[in-house]
Amino acid sequence: MASTTTSVQNYKVPSTSKISVDKLLRVGFYDLEKTIGKGNFAVVKLASNIVTKSKQVDGDKATPTYSNLTVKSGNSSNVTIASHAASSVGVIPKCRNYTKLLCELTRLKAQQKYLECNQINLLPENFMDDNIDNADNLSNTYSGCGNADIVGLINEINVLKSDLNNAFLAYHQELQKSVKDFYSSVTEIKEDVFKPQRLRKFSVNNLRERTIGINTQLERLRAKNINEITTLRDECEKLENETKILIK
């Protein structure tokens, strides 16, 4: 196997050959297929091994991984071969759950808003006008807004931020408790069903009632999740509109 790899890696296109890299059909132990990419110094082609012939790519099977092999030709241009083999390493699952995608986007948007608001260090000095020339012009407008008033407003903002953080923490803990309770119920039913010594203690009607209860709890959590996502989306749109108004 080592000799095969060495012979493939040391394969060189003769300098006298007039065949371009786009027209190459085989390099070493690889059959070249379609061109994946092309640059100024290299051409990337899809290739399959002559010996293994492992080229099964299906939507329900493992996504192929690519191992690149660079072969230098006589005119100093490189042919990079992307040989694919069916493997479960580096599989990127297809996300077909639109609710999961919406939750991820909402989480990223909320994280962005949180970072924008939470990392601001409010200092009274940043809101005071030190320009003496404009002091007379602004005296009438900001006569009632002194340093103490600005400090009071900043304290109110900090208290509001602390209250929001505490409310979010309590909300997060409540959600964690709901999910843990649901998971514990499902795990308990699973253990009762797959262990004969525990299954004898329950009747079919009892297991049916417990399953219906789990399904009802799941539907309740799903409806709550949809309502909260809708509310969060409306609040984000409202904040964006208010931000646009403030910027204008």
C-alpha angles and dihedrals in degrees: 000000000000091000090051092052091047093050092049095047092047094048111123130187108235114256091229092058114110094197112114122227090250091063097047113120102181136022115185108307095346130094109215119225134173123347113255098186141352131203141166094275105023145032119212116209133179111242139181127209114252094218104043099033089193102164106138110137115170134159092240094044134071117297110245119250123215128224113193124224119188119208120188118218128205095263090057093251116132128229109204111199118204103202114191129208129178106257137147092222114111094008113171108206119222112247108220097158107100092187090058090049092049091049091051092050091047091050092051091047092049091047090052092051091047093052092047092053103032099050094057111108107208113210125175091224091065091060098048123094110228095179107115094196093059095040093090093048093049097041094089095045098046099027092118095045109079134163093273091053092051091049089051092052091049090051090051090052092049091049090050091050091050092049091049091049091050091048091050091049091051091047091050092050090050091053091048090052092050093050093046091050091050092047092048091052092050092047091050093052090047092053092047092052100044097044112072094201090059096037091063090065094063132061126222092254091052092052090046091053092049091049091050089050091052091049091049091050091049092050090049091053090046093052090047090050092051092049093048092048090051091049092047092049091052092049092049091051090049092051091048091051091048090049091052090051092050092049092050 
